[in-house]
């Protein structure tokens, strides 16, 4: 065998092995993704305290205002207002 036929045989063999190892996956594997559930905005102090069902995003102006209102109501009622370290 000359060098050219050895080279062609090696290329053909490696190409066949590479092609045999490649396979497509099942598209249903992508169906497991569940987008995150968006939480509702709280509109009263009880809903603001329920972080499981209502959003507690303090970047939202409405929620921040509600937090200030609820803290003021608690302070007026004489309850202890929890402080957050900023």
C-alpha positions as CSV (number, residue, x, y, z in Angstrom):
1,X,0.0,0.0,0.0
2,X,1.3,3.4,-0.8
3,X,1.0,6.4,1.5
4,X,-1.9,7.9,-0.3
5,X,-4.2,4.8,0.1
6,X,-3.2,4.6,3.8
7,X,-4.1,8.2,4.3
8,X,-7.5,7.9,2.4
9,X,-8.3,4.7,4.5
10,X,-7.5,6.5,7.7
11,X,-9.7,9.5,6.8
12,X,-12.6,7.3,5.6
13,X,-12.4,5.2,8.8
14,X,-12.4,8.2,11.1
15,X,-15.2,9.8,9.2
16,X,-17.3,6.6,9.5
17,X,-16.6,6.3,13.2
18,X,-17.5,9.9,13.8
19,X,-20.7,9.6,11.8
20,X,-21.7,6.4,13.6
21,X,-21.3,8.1,17.0
22,X,-23.5,11.1,16.2
23,X,-27.2,10.8,16.9
24,X,-30.1,13.1,17.3
25,X,-31.9,13.4,20.6
26,X,-35.6,13.2,21.3
27,X,-37.3,16.7,21.0
28,X,-39.6,15.8,23.9
29,X,-36.6,16.3,26.2
30,X,-37.2,20.0,25.8
31,X,-40.7,19.8,27.2
32,X,-39.6,19.5,30.8
33,X,-39.0,23.2,31.1
34,X,-41.6,25.0,33.1
35,X,-41.5,28.8,33.1
36,X,-41.5,30.5,36.5
37,X,-45.0,31.4,37.8
38,X,-45.5,35.2,38.1
39,X,-46.9,36.2,41.4
40,X,-49.7,38.7,41.8
41,X,-49.0,42.2,43.2
42,X,-50.2,42.6,46.8
43,X,-52.8,45.3,47.5
44,X,-53.1,45.1,51.3
45,X,-50.8,44.3,54.2
46,X,-52.0,40.7,54.6
47,X,-51.1,40.0,51.0
48,X,-47.8,41.8,51.4
49,X,-46.9,39.4,54.3
50,X,-47.7,36.3,52.2
51,X,-44.5,35.9,50.1
52,X,-45.6,32.5,48.9
53,X,-48.5,33.7,46.8
54,X,-47.7,37.4,46.3
55,X,-44.7,39.2,44.9
56,X,-42.2,40.9,47.3
57,X,-40.2,42.7,44.7
58,X,-39.1,45.9,46.5
59,X,-37.9,47.3,43.2
60,X,-41.5,47.9,42.3
61,X,-42.7,51.4,43.4
62,X,-46.3,50.2,44.3
63,X,-45.0,47.4,46.5
64,X,-42.5,49.7,48.2
65,X,-45.2,52.3,48.9
66,X,-47.5,49.6,50.3
67,X,-44.6,48.4,52.5
68,X,-44.1,51.9,53.9
69,X,-47.9,52.2,54.5
70,X,-48.0,48.9,56.3
71,X,-45.0,49.8,58.4
72,X,-46.6,53.1,59.3
73,X,-49.8,51.3,60.3
74,X,-47.9,48.9,62.5
75,X,-45.9,51.7,64.1
76,X,-49.2,53.6,64.8
77,X,-50.7,50.5,66.4
78,X,-47.6,50.1,68.6
79,X,-46.3,46.9,67.0
80,X,-42.7,46.3,66.4
81,X,-41.7,47.0,62.9
82,X,-38.9,44.6,61.6
83,X,-36.0,46.5,60.2
84,X,-34.0,45.4,57.1
85,X,-30.3,46.0,56.9
86,X,-29.5,47.9,53.8
